[in-house]
């Protein structure tokens, strides 16, 4: 069985929903991966993306931000992950 790598925004863009969660103020938001890929390139890793994010509510940076991704509702494939 071939391992599926889902650590870049390009790999997740068309198949997963990706959210940023701020542990400092508990704000979460779904990320627009198509827009982020257009700006930073599809090869940007989730870890590198996390380093670039800032919470719009409290100004929290990478230590407070968590990236969570999962499959869209109704998907026939199971899996979860996060950084």
PyMOL Python script that loads the backbone (N, CA, C, O; Angstrom):
from pymol import cmd

cmd.read_pdbstr("""\
ATOM      1  N   UNK A   1       0.841  -1.171   0.000  1.00  0.00           N
ATOM      2  CA  UNK A   1       0.000   0.000   0.000  1.00  0.00           C
ATOM      3  C   UNK A   1       0.892   1.244   0.000  1.00  0.00           C
ATOM      4  O   UNK A   1       1.869   1.306   0.746  1.00  0.00           O
ATOM      5  N   UNK A   2       0.563   2.220  -0.824  1.00  0.00           N
ATOM      6  CA  UNK A   2       1.333   3.458  -0.928  1.00  0.00           C
ATOM      7  C   UNK A   2       0.876   4.446   0.136  1.00  0.00           C
ATOM      8  O   UNK A   2      -0.322   4.641   0.339  1.00  0.00           O
ATOM      9  N   UNK A   3       1.836   5.065   0.813  1.00  0.00           N
ATOM     10  CA  UNK A   3       1.525   6.065   1.819  1.00  0.00           C
ATOM     11  C   UNK A   3       1.096   7.358   1.135  1.00  0.00           C
ATOM     12  O   UNK A   3       1.710   7.779   0.155  1.00  0.00           O
ATOM     13  N   UNK A   4       0.041   7.987   1.653  1.00  0.00           N
ATOM     14  CA  UNK A   4      -0.446   9.251   1.117  1.00  0.00           C
ATOM     15  C   UNK A   4       0.097  10.374   1.988  1.00  0.00           C
ATOM     16  O   UNK A   4      -0.134  10.396   3.197  1.00  0.00           O
ATOM     17  N   UNK A   5       0.814  11.300   1.379  1.00  0.00           N
ATOM     18  CA  UNK A   5       1.400  12.420   2.110  1.00  0.00           C
ATOM     19  C   UNK A   5       0.441  13.603   2.043  1.00  0.00           C
ATOM     20  O   UNK A   5       0.067  14.056   0.961  1.00  0.00           O
ATOM     21  N   UNK A   6       0.053  14.092   3.204  1.00  0.00           N
ATOM     22  CA  UNK A   6      -0.884  15.219   3.270  1.00  0.00           C
ATOM     23  C   UNK A   6      -0.311  16.341   4.135  1.00  0.00           C
ATOM     24  O   UNK A   6      -1.015  16.932   4.954  1.00  0.00           O
ATOM     25  N   UNK A   7       0.967  16.622   3.940  1.00  0.00           N
ATOM     26  CA  UNK A   7       1.584  17.647   4.781  1.00  0.00           C
ATOM     27  C   UNK A   7       1.763  18.983   4.080  1.00  0.00           C
ATOM     28  O   UNK A   7       2.357  19.897   4.654  1.00  0.00           O
ATOM     29  N   UNK A   8       1.266  19.124   2.855  1.00  0.00           N
ATOM     30  CA  UNK A   8       1.345  20.405   2.152  1.00  0.00           C
ATOM     31  C   UNK A   8      -0.057  20.904   1.844  1.00  0.00           C
ATOM     32  O   UNK A   8      -1.008  20.125   1.772  1.00  0.00           O
ATOM     33  N   UNK A   9      -0.170  22.216   1.663  1.00  0.00           N
ATOM     34  CA  UNK A   9      -1.496  22.758   1.362  1.00  0.00           C
ATOM     35  C   UNK A   9      -1.965  22.313  -0.020  1.00  0.00           C
ATOM     36  O   UNK A   9      -3.168  22.211  -0.261  1.00  0.00           O
ATOM     37  N   UNK A  10      -1.030  22.048  -0.927  1.00  0.00           N
ATOM     38  CA  UNK A  10      -1.406  21.550  -2.243  1.00  0.00           C
ATOM     39  C   UNK A  10      -2.012  20.162  -2.175  1.00  0.00           C
ATOM     40  O   UNK A  10      -2.958  19.863  -2.903  1.00  0.00           O
ATOM     41  N   UNK A  11      -1.473  19.300  -1.301  1.00  0.00           N
ATOM     42  CA  UNK A  11      -1.994  17.937  -1.153  1.00  0.00           C
ATOM     43  C   UNK A  11      -3.368  17.924  -0.498  1.00  0.00           C
ATOM     44  O   UNK A  11      -4.163  17.019  -0.753  1.00  0.00           O
ATOM     45  N   UNK A  12      -3.656  18.900   0.330  1.00  0.00           N
ATOM     46  CA  UNK A  12      -4.926  18.955   1.060  1.00  0.00           C
ATOM     47  C   UNK A  12      -5.986  19.804   0.367  1.00  0.00           C
ATOM     48  O   UNK A  12      -7.177  19.658   0.644  1.00  0.00           O
ATOM     49  N   UNK A  13      -5.569  20.673  -0.516  1.00  0.00           N
ATOM     50  CA  UNK A  13      -6.437  21.717  -1.084  1.00  0.00           C
ATOM     51  C   UNK A  13      -7.775  21.196  -1.606  1.00  0.00           C
ATOM     52  O   UNK A  13      -8.818  21.776  -1.305  1.00  0.00           O
ATOM     53  N   UNK A  14      -7.763  20.124  -2.375  1.00  0.00           N
ATOM     54  CA  UNK A  14      -8.998  19.667  -3.022  1.00  0.00           C
ATOM     55  C   UNK A  14      -9.713  18.555  -2.270  1.00  0.00           C
ATOM     56  O   UNK A  14     -10.800  18.145  -2.676  1.00  0.00           O
ATOM     57  N   UNK A  15      -9.131  18.058  -1.185  1.00  0.00           N
ATOM     58  CA  UNK A  15      -9.703  16.889  -0.533  1.00  0.00           C
ATOM     59  C   UNK A  15     -10.042  17.057   0.941  1.00  0.00           C
ATOM     60  O   UNK A  15     -10.778  16.237   1.490  1.00  0.00           O
ATOM     61  N   UNK A  16      -9.533  18.086   1.593  1.00  0.00           N
ATOM     62  CA  UNK A  16      -9.726  18.240   3.022  1.00  0.00           C
ATOM     63  C   UNK A  16     -10.196  19.642   3.380  1.00  0.00           C
ATOM     64  O   UNK A  16      -9.990  20.596   2.630  1.00  0.00           O
ATOM     65  N   UNK A  17     -10.828  19.745   4.534  1.00  0.00           N
ATOM     66  CA  UNK A  17     -11.134  21.029   5.144  1.00  0.00           C
ATOM     67  C   UNK A  17     -10.040  21.291   6.163  1.00  0.00           C
ATOM     68  O   UNK A  17      -9.692  20.399   6.937  1.00  0.00           O
ATOM     69  N   UNK A  18      -9.495  22.495   6.178  1.00  0.00           N
ATOM     70  CA  UNK A  18      -8.393  22.822   7.075  1.00  0.00           C
ATOM     71  C   UNK A  18      -8.785  24.047   7.895  1.00  0.00           C
ATOM     72  O   UNK A  18      -9.275  25.042   7.361  1.00  0.00           O
ATOM     73  N   UNK A  19      -8.558  23.952   9.200  1.00  0.00           N
ATOM     74  CA  UNK A  19      -8.926  25.019  10.123  1.00  0.00           C
ATOM     75  C   UNK A  19      -7.708  25.455  10.923  1.00  0.00           C
ATOM     76  O   UNK A  19      -6.813  24.654  11.197  1.00  0.00           O
ATOM     77  N   UNK A  20      -7.681  26.719  11.292  1.00  0.00           N
ATOM     78  CA  UNK A  20      -6.700  27.230  12.238  1.00  0.00           C
ATOM     79  C   UNK A  20      -7.447  27.495  13.536  1.00  0.00           C
ATOM     80  O   UNK A  20      -8.525  28.090  13.535  1.00  0.00           O
ATOM     81  N   UNK A  21      -6.862  27.045  14.646  1.00  0.00           N
ATOM     82  CA  UNK A  21      -7.468  27.204  15.956  1.00  0.00           C
ATOM     83  C   UNK A  21      -6.474  27.910  16.862  1.00  0.00           C
ATOM     84  O   UNK A  21      -5.339  27.459  17.019  1.00  0.00           O
ATOM     85  N   UNK A  22      -6.898  29.017  17.456  1.00  0.00           N
ATOM     86  CA  UNK A  22      -6.042  29.769  18.373  1.00  0.00           C
ATOM     87  C   UNK A  22      -6.331  29.296  19.791  1.00  0.00           C
ATOM     88  O   UNK A  22      -7.448  29.449  20.284  1.00  0.00           O
ATOM     89  N   UNK A  23      -5.330  28.724  20.442  1.00  0.00           N
ATOM     90  CA  UNK A  23      -5.526  28.231  21.806  1.00  0.00           C
ATOM     91  C   UNK A  23      -5.598  29.365  22.821  1.00  0.00           C
ATOM     92  O   UNK A  23      -6.112  29.176  23.923  1.00  0.00           O
ATOM     93  N   UNK A  24      -5.088  30.538  22.462  1.00  0.00           N
ATOM     94  CA  UNK A  24      -5.111  31.670  23.390  1.00  0.00           C
ATOM     95  C   UNK A  24      -6.525  32.227  23.570  1.00  0.00           C
ATOM     96  O   UNK A  24      -6.956  32.458  24.700  1.00  0.00           O
ATOM     97  N   UNK A  25      -7.256  32.445  22.463  1.00  0.00           N
ATOM     98  CA  UNK A  25      -8.593  33.041  22.564  1.00  0.00           C
ATOM     99  C   UNK A  25      -9.705  32.097  22.094  1.00  0.00           C
ATOM    100  O   UNK A  25     -10.884  32.447  22.153  1.00  0.00           O
ATOM    101  N   UNK A  26      -9.331  30.910  21.633  1.00  0.00           N
ATOM    102  CA  UNK A  26     -10.251  29.854  21.208  1.00  0.00           C
ATOM    103  C   UNK A  26     -11.011  30.185  19.914  1.00  0.00           C
ATOM    104  O   UNK A  26     -12.075  29.618  19.662  1.00  0.00           O
ATOM    105  N   UNK A  27     -10.485  31.074  19.118  1.00  0.00           N
ATOM    106  CA  UNK A  27     -11.077  31.381  17.814  1.00  0.00           C
ATOM    107  C   UNK A  27     -10.658  30.309  16.829  1.00  0.00           C
ATOM    108  O   UNK A  27      -9.520  29.839  16.858  1.00  0.00           O
ATOM    109  N   UNK A  28     -11.584  29.921  15.951  1.00  0.00           N
ATOM    110  CA  UNK A  28     -11.215  29.016  14.867  1.00  0.00           C
ATOM    111  C   UNK A  28     -11.811  29.525  13.566  1.00  0.00           C
ATOM    112  O   UNK A  28     -12.834  30.209  13.553  1.00  0.00           O
ATOM    113  N   UNK A  29     -11.149  29.175  12.477  1.00  0.00           N
ATOM    114  CA  UNK A  29     -11.616  29.603  11.167  1.00  0.00           C
ATOM    115  C   UNK A  29     -11.153  28.608  10.117  1.00  0.00           C
ATOM    116  O   UNK A  29     -10.052  28.066  10.199  1.00  0.00           O
ATOM    117  N   UNK A  30     -12.012  28.375   9.126  1.00  0.00           N
ATOM    118  CA  UNK A  30     -11.618  27.513   8.013  1.00  0.00           C
ATOM    119  C   UNK A  30     -10.689  28.301   7.096  1.00  0.00           C
ATOM    120  O   UNK A  30     -10.969  29.450   6.755  1.00  0.00           O
ATOM    121  N   UNK A  31      -9.583  27.676   6.703  1.00  0.00           N
ATOM    122  CA  UNK A  31      -8.609  28.333   5.839  1.00  0.00           C
ATOM    123  C   UNK A  31      -8.968  28.136   4.370  1.00  0.00           C
ATOM    124  O   UNK A  31      -9.436  27.068   3.978  1.00  0.00           O
ATOM    125  N   UNK A  32      -8.752  29.153   3.574  1.00  0.00           N
ATOM    126  CA  UNK A  32      -8.971  29.100   2.129  1.00  0.00           C
ATOM    127  C   UNK A  32      -7.680  28.598   1.484  1.00  0.00           C
ATOM    128  O   UNK A  32      -6.793  29.389   1.162  1.00  0.00           O
ATOM    129  N   UNK A  33      -7.578  27.284   1.299  1.00  0.00           N
ATOM    130  CA  UNK A  33      -6.343  26.692   0.801  1.00  0.00           C
ATOM    131  C   UNK A  33      -6.031  27.096  -0.634  1.00  0.00           C
ATOM    132  O   UNK A  33      -4.860  27.211  -0.994  1.00  0.00           O
ATOM    133  N   UNK A  34      -7.039  27.312  -1.453  1.00  0.00           N
ATOM    134  CA  UNK A  34      -6.786  27.746  -2.830  1.00  0.00           C
ATOM    135  C   UNK A  34      -6.102  29.109  -2.837  1.00  0.00           C
ATOM    136  O   UNK A  34      -5.152  29.324  -3.589  1.00  0.00           O
ATOM    137  N   UNK A  35      -6.578  30.020  -2.011  1.00  0.00           N
ATOM    138  CA  UNK A  35      -5.974  31.351  -1.918  1.00  0.00           C
ATOM    139  C   UNK A  35      -4.569  31.266  -1.328  1.00  0.00           C
ATOM    140  O   UNK A  35      -3.648  31.916  -1.821  1.00  0.00           O
ATOM    141  N   UNK A  36      -4.404  30.473  -0.283  1.00  0.00           N
ATOM    142  CA  UNK A  36      -3.082  30.333   0.332  1.00  0.00           C
ATOM    143  C   UNK A  36      -2.079  29.698  -0.634  1.00  0.00           C
ATOM    144  O   UNK A  36      -0.912  30.089  -0.667  1.00  0.00           O
ATOM    145  N   UNK A  37      -2.536  28.715  -1.422  1.00  0.00           N
ATOM    146  CA  UNK A  37      -1.651  28.080  -2.406  1.00  0.00           C
ATOM    147  C   UNK A  37      -1.260  29.077  -3.494  1.00  0.00           C
ATOM    148  O   UNK A  37      -0.133  29.045  -3.988  1.00  0.00           O
ATOM    149  N   UNK A  38      -2.185  29.962  -3.871  1.00  0.00           N
ATOM    150  CA  UNK A  38      -1.877  30.971  -4.885  1.00  0.00           C
ATOM    151  C   UNK A  38      -0.830  31.960  -4.369  1.00  0.00           C
ATOM    152  O   UNK A  38       0.011  32.433  -5.134  1.00  0.00           O
ATOM    153  N   UNK A  39      -0.883  32.268  -3.085  1.00  0.00           N
ATOM    154  CA  UNK A  39       0.042  33.229  -2.495  1.00  0.00           C
ATOM    155  C   UNK A  39       1.390  32.588  -2.177  1.00  0.00           C
ATOM    156  O   UNK A  39       2.433  33.144  -2.521  1.00  0.00           O
ATOM    157  N   UNK A  40       1.381  31.427  -1.523  1.00  0.00           N
ATOM    158  CA  UNK A  40       2.608  30.814  -1.006  1.00  0.00           C
ATOM    159  C   UNK A  40       3.099  29.606  -1.804  1.00  0.00           C
ATOM    160  O   UNK A  40       4.225  29.150  -1.605  1.00  0.00           O
ATOM    161  N   UNK A  41       2.264  29.085  -2.707  1.00  0.00           N
ATOM    162  CA  UNK A  41       2.621  27.888  -3.459  1.00  0.00           C
ATOM    163  C   UNK A  41       2.069  26.640  -2.788  1.00  0.00           C
ATOM    164  O   UNK A  41       1.974  26.574  -1.563  1.00  0.00           O
ATOM    165  N   UNK A  42       1.711  25.659  -3.590  1.00  0.00           N
ATOM    166  CA  UNK A  42       1.108  24.430  -3.079  1.00  0.00           C
ATOM    167  C   UNK A  42       2.046  23.561  -2.274  1.00  0.00           C
ATOM    168  O   UNK A  42       1.597  22.658  -1.570  1.00  0.00           O
ATOM    169  N   UNK A  43       3.352  23.815  -2.363  1.00  0.00           N
ATOM    170  CA  UNK A  43       4.319  23.025  -1.626  1.00  0.00           C
ATOM    171  C   UNK A  43       4.547  23.483  -0.195  1.00  0.00           C
ATOM    172  O   UNK A  43       5.345  22.884   0.526  1.00  0.00           O
ATOM    173  N   UNK A  44       3.858  24.538   0.226  1.00  0.00           N
ATOM    174  CA  UNK A  44       4.010  25.029   1.590  1.00  0.00           C
ATOM    175  C   UNK A  44       3.513  23.975   2.567  1.00  0.00           C
ATOM    176  O   UNK A  44       2.382  23.506   2.443  1.00  0.00           O
ATOM    177  N   UNK A  45       4.340  23.593   3.539  1.00  0.00           N
ATOM    178  CA  UNK A  45       3.928  22.589   4.521  1.00  0.00           C
ATOM    179  C   UNK A  45       2.996  23.211   5.549  1.00  0.00           C
ATOM    180  O   UNK A  45       2.962  24.430   5.722  1.00  0.00           O
ATOM    181  N   UNK A  46       2.245  22.361   6.223  1.00  0.00           N
ATOM    182  CA  UNK A  46       1.354  22.856   7.268  1.00  0.00           C
ATOM    183  C   UNK A  46       2.149  23.482   8.405  1.00  0.00           C
ATOM    184  O   UNK A  46       1.700  24.458   9.006  1.00  0.00           O
ATOM    185  N   UNK A  47       3.315  22.940   8.705  1.00  0.00           N
ATOM    186  CA  UNK A  47       4.164  23.530   9.737  1.00  0.00           C
ATOM    187  C   UNK A  47       4.624  24.932   9.364  1.00  0.00           C
ATOM    188  O   UNK A  47       4.626  25.832  10.204  1.00  0.00           O
ATOM    189  N   UNK A  48       5.014  25.119   8.103  1.00  0.00           N
ATOM    190  CA  UNK A  48       5.424  26.447   7.650  1.00  0.00           C
ATOM    191  C   UNK A  48       4.236  27.412   7.607  1.00  0.00           C
ATOM    192  O   UNK A  48       4.377  28.595   7.918  1.00  0.00           O
ATOM    193  N   UNK A  49       3.072  26.899   7.222  1.00  0.00           N
ATOM    194  CA  UNK A  49       1.871  27.722   7.221  1.00  0.00           C
ATOM    195  C   UNK A  49       1.567  28.192   8.637  1.00  0.00           C
ATOM    196  O   UNK A  49       1.255  29.364   8.851  1.00  0.00           O
ATOM    197  N   UNK A  50       1.656  27.293   9.591  1.00  0.00           N
ATOM    198  CA  UNK A  50       1.393  27.627  10.990  1.00  0.00           C
ATOM    199  C   UNK A  50       2.309  28.762  11.461  1.00  0.00           C
ATOM    200  O   UNK A  50       1.874  29.647  12.199  1.00  0.00           O
ATOM    201  N   UNK A  51       3.558  28.737  11.039  1.00  0.00           N
ATOM    202  CA  UNK A  51       4.506  29.789  11.425  1.00  0.00           C
ATOM    203  C   UNK A  51       4.115  31.155  10.863  1.00  0.00           C
ATOM    204  O   UNK A  51       4.494  32.183  11.425  1.00  0.00           O
ATOM    205  N   UNK A  52       3.367  31.179   9.770  1.00  0.00           N
ATOM    206  CA  UNK A  52       2.983  32.443   9.128  1.00  0.00           C
ATOM    207  C   UNK A  52       1.668  33.017   9.652  1.00  0.00           C
ATOM    208  O   UNK A  52       1.370  34.189   9.424  1.00  0.00           O
ATOM    209  N   UNK A  53       0.888  32.206  10.347  1.00  0.00           N
ATOM    210  CA  UNK A  53      -0.443  32.634  10.772  1.00  0.00           C
ATOM    211  C   UNK A  53      -0.406  33.515  12.011  1.00  0.00           C
ATOM    212  O   UNK A  53       0.430  33.344  12.898  1.00  0.00           O
ATOM    213  N   UNK A  54      -1.329  34.454  12.046  1.00  0.00           N
ATOM    214  CA  UNK A  54      -1.566  35.309  13.204  1.00  0.00           C
ATOM    215  C   UNK A  54      -3.065  35.345  13.453  1.00  0.00           C
ATOM    216  O   UNK A  54      -3.845  35.538  12.520  1.00  0.00           O
ATOM    217  N   UNK A  55      -3.470  35.162  14.687  1.00  0.00           N
ATOM    218  CA  UNK A  55      -4.893  35.218  15.025  1.00  0.00           C
ATOM    219  C   UNK A  55      -5.404  36.637  14.823  1.00  0.00           C
ATOM    220  O   UNK A  55      -4.808  37.594  15.317  1.00  0.00           O
ATOM    221  N   UNK A  56      -6.504  36.770  14.100  1.00  0.00           N
ATOM    222  CA  UNK A  56      -7.076  38.095  13.843  1.00  0.00           C
ATOM    223  C   UNK A  56      -7.772  38.675  15.071  1.00  0.00           C
ATOM    224  O   UNK A  56      -7.986  39.884  15.148  1.00  0.00           O
ATOM    225  N   UNK A  57      -8.124  37.823  16.025  1.00  0.00           N
ATOM    226  CA  UNK A  57      -8.807  38.320  17.213  1.00  0.00           C
ATOM    227  C   UNK A  57      -7.816  38.820  18.270  1.00  0.00           C
ATOM    228  O   UNK A  57      -7.949  39.937  18.770  1.00  0.00           O
ATOM    229  N   UNK A  58      -6.823  37.991  18.607  1.00  0.00           N
ATOM    230  CA  UNK A  58      -5.958  38.342  19.736  1.00  0.00           C
ATOM    231  C   UNK A  58      -4.505  38.596  19.353  1.00  0.00           C
ATOM    232  O   UNK A  58      -3.708  39.015  20.193  1.00  0.00           O
ATOM    233  N   UNK A  59      -4.153  38.347  18.093  1.00  0.00           N
ATOM    234  CA  UNK A  59      -2.778  38.557  17.656  1.00  0.00           C
ATOM    235  C   UNK A  59      -1.842  37.405  17.974  1.00  0.00           C
ATOM    236  O   UNK A  59      -0.631  37.524  17.790  1.00  0.00           O
ATOM    237  N   UNK A  60      -2.395  36.276  18.456  1.00  0.00           N
ATOM    238  CA  UNK A  60      -1.584  35.103  18.778  1.00  0.00           C
ATOM    239  C   UNK A  60      -0.779  34.628  17.567  1.00  0.00           C
ATOM    240  O   UNK A  60      -1.228  34.731  16.425  1.00  0.00           O
ATOM    241  N   UNK A  61       0.419  34.105  17.841  1.00  0.00           N
ATOM    242  CA  UNK A  61       1.303  33.628  16.774  1.00  0.00           C
ATOM    243  C   UNK A  61       1.455  32.114  16.860  1.00  0.00           C
ATOM    244  O   UNK A  61       0.645  31.449  17.507  1.00  0.00           O
ATOM    245  N   UNK A  62       2.463  31.572  16.228  1.00  0.00           N
ATOM    246  CA  UNK A  62       2.584  30.144  15.973  1.00  0.00           C
ATOM    247  C   UNK A  62       2.420  29.252  17.201  1.00  0.00           C
ATOM    248  O   UNK A  62       1.837  28.174  17.087  1.00  0.00           O
ATOM    249  N   UNK A  63       2.912  29.660  18.366  1.00  0.00           N
ATOM    250  CA  UNK A  63       2.776  28.794  19.537  1.00  0.00           C
ATOM    251  C   UNK A  63       1.322  28.645  19.961  1.00  0.00           C
ATOM    252  O   UNK A  63       0.962  27.641  20.576  1.00  0.00           O
ATOM    253  N   UNK A  64       0.483  29.623  19.645  1.00  0.00           N
ATOM    254  CA  UNK A  64      -0.924  29.565  20.017  1.00  0.00           C
ATOM    255  C   UNK A  64      -1.818  28.987  18.918  1.00  0.00           C
ATOM    256  O   UNK A  64      -2.984  28.684  19.170  1.00  0.00           O
ATOM    257  N   UNK A  65      -1.288  28.832  17.712  1.00  0.00           N
ATOM    258  CA  UNK A  65      -2.098  28.399  16.580  1.00  0.00           C
ATOM    259  C   UNK A  65      -1.937  26.896  16.362  1.00  0.00           C
ATOM    260  O   UNK A  65      -0.821  26.375  16.364  1.00  0.00           O
ATOM    261  N   UNK A  66      -3.045  26.216  16.176  1.00  0.00           N
ATOM    262  CA  UNK A  66      -3.045  24.802  15.826  1.00  0.00           C
ATOM    263  C   UNK A  66      -3.741  24.650  14.478  1.00  0.00           C
ATOM    264  O   UNK A  66      -4.745  25.310  14.210  1.00  0.00           O
ATOM    265  N   UNK A  67      -3.202  23.776  13.637  1.00  0.00           N
ATOM    266  CA  UNK A  67      -3.816  23.475  12.350  1.00  0.00           C
ATOM    267  C   UNK A  67      -4.517  22.130  12.495  1.00  0.00           C
ATOM    268  O   UNK A  67      -3.910  21.148  12.922  1.00  0.00           O
ATOM    269  N   UNK A  68      -5.792  22.091  12.140  1.00  0.00           N
ATOM    270  CA  UNK A  68      -6.576  20.869  12.223  1.00  0.00           C
ATOM    271  C   UNK A  68      -7.185  20.620  10.858  1.00  0.00           C
ATOM    272  O   UNK A  68      -7.732  21.537  10.246  1.00  0.00           O
ATOM    273  N   UNK A  69      -7.098  19.386  10.371  1.00  0.00           N
ATOM    274  CA  UNK A  69      -7.712  19.088   9.087  1.00  0.00           C
ATOM    275  C   UNK A  69      -8.458  17.773   9.149  1.00  0.00           C
ATOM    276  O   UNK A  69      -8.123  16.880   9.927  1.00  0.00           O
ATOM    277  N   UNK A  70      -9.475  17.675   8.314  1.00  0.00           N
ATOM    278  CA  UNK A  70     -10.290  16.475   8.236  1.00  0.00           C
ATOM    279  C   UNK A  70     -10.989  16.425   6.896  1.00  0.00           C
ATOM    280  O   UNK A  70     -10.976  17.384   6.124  1.00  0.00           O
ATOM    281  N   UNK A  71     -11.587  15.303   6.646  1.00  0.00           N
ATOM    282  CA  UNK A  71     -12.297  15.116   5.385  1.00  0.00           C
ATOM    283  C   UNK A  71     -13.647  15.817   5.430  1.00  0.00           C
ATOM    284  O   UNK A  71     -14.251  15.921   6.498  1.00  0.00           O
ATOM    285  N   UNK A  72     -14.128  16.298   4.295  1.00  0.00           N
ATOM    286  CA  UNK A  72     -15.434  16.962   4.252  1.00  0.00           C
ATOM    287  C   UNK A  72     -16.543  15.989   4.627  1.00  0.00           C
ATOM    288  O   UNK A  72     -16.393  14.780   4.444  1.00  0.00           O
ATOM    289  N   UNK A  73     -17.664  16.505   5.153  1.00  0.00           N
ATOM    290  CA  UNK A  73     -18.805  15.645   5.465  1.00  0.00           C
ATOM    291  C   UNK A  73     -19.247  14.865   4.237  1.00  0.00           C
ATOM    292  O   UNK A  73     -19.265  15.402   3.129  1.00  0.00           O
ATOM    293  N   UNK A  74     -19.603  13.603   4.429  1.00  0.00           N
ATOM    294  CA  UNK A  74     -20.067  12.772   3.331  1.00  0.00           C
ATOM    295  C   UNK A  74     -18.961  12.082   2.564  1.00  0.00           C
ATOM    296  O   UNK A  74     -19.237  11.339   1.622  1.00  0.00           O
ATOM    297  N   UNK A  75     -17.717  12.309   2.944  1.00  0.00           N
ATOM    298  CA  UNK A  75     -16.597  11.664   2.267  1.00  0.00           C
ATOM    299  C   UNK A  75     -16.608  10.172   2.564  1.00  0.00           C
ATOM    300  O   UNK A  75     -16.978   9.755   3.662  1.00  0.00           O
ATOM    301  N   UNK A  76     -16.200   9.368   1.585  1.00  0.00           N
ATOM    302  CA  UNK A  76     -16.176   7.917   1.765  1.00  0.00           C
ATOM    303  C   UNK A  76     -14.887   7.417   2.374  1.00  0.00           C
ATOM    304  O   UNK A  76     -14.771   6.225   2.661  1.00  0.00           O
ATOM    305  N   UNK A  77     -13.908   8.293   2.584  1.00  0.00           N
ATOM    306  CA  UNK A  77     -12.631   7.914   3.158  1.00  0.00           C
ATOM    307  C   UNK A  77     -12.520   8.480   4.549  1.00  0.00           C
ATOM    308  O   UNK A  77     -12.924   9.617   4.788  1.00  0.00           O
ATOM    309  N   UNK A  78     -11.981   7.712   5.469  1.00  0.00           N
ATOM    310  CA  UNK A  78     -11.860   8.143   6.852  1.00  0.00           C
ATOM    311  C   UNK A  78     -10.443   8.580   7.152  1.00  0.00           C
ATOM    312  O   UNK A  78      -9.492   8.027   6.600  1.00  0.00           O
ATOM    313  N   UNK A  79     -10.291   9.567   8.019  1.00  0.00           N
ATOM    314  CA  UNK A  79      -8.961  10.011   8.424  1.00  0.00           C
ATOM    315  C   UNK A  79      -8.999  11.373   9.060  1.00  0.00           C
ATOM    316  O   UNK A  79      -9.868  12.190   8.756  1.00  0.00           O
ATOM    317  N   UNK A  80      -8.068  11.614   9.932  1.00  0.00           N
ATOM    318  CA  UNK A  80      -7.924  12.920  10.575  1.00  0.00           C
ATOM    319  C   UNK A  80      -6.460  13.176  10.800  1.00  0.00           C
ATOM    320  O   UNK A  80      -5.644  12.255  10.799  1.00  0.00           O
ATOM    321  N   UNK A  81      -6.135  14.425  10.991  1.00  0.00           N
ATOM    322  CA  UNK A  81      -4.751  14.761  11.275  1.00  0.00           C
ATOM    323  C   UNK A  81      -4.655  16.144  11.838  1.00  0.00           C
ATOM    324  O   UNK A  81      -5.669  16.814  12.034  1.00  0.00           O
ATOM    325  N   UNK A  82      -3.463  16.576  12.096  1.00  0.00           N
ATOM    326  CA  UNK A  82      -3.274  17.918  12.615  1.00  0.00           C
ATOM    327  C   UNK A  82      -1.823  18.208  12.865  1.00  0.00           C
ATOM    328  O   UNK A  82      -0.990  17.306  12.942  1.00  0.00           O
ATOM    329  N   UNK A  83      -1.538  19.463  12.989  1.00  0.00           N
ATOM    330  CA  UNK A  83      -0.170  19.912  13.260  1.00  0.00           C
ATOM    331  C   UNK A  83      -0.239  20.835  14.451  1.00  0.00           C
ATOM    332  O   UNK A  83       0.787  21.356  14.889  1.00  0.00           O
TER     333      UNK A  83
END
""", "prot")
cmd.dss("prot")
cmd.show_as("cartoon", "prot")
cmd.util.cbc("prot")
cmd.orient("prot")
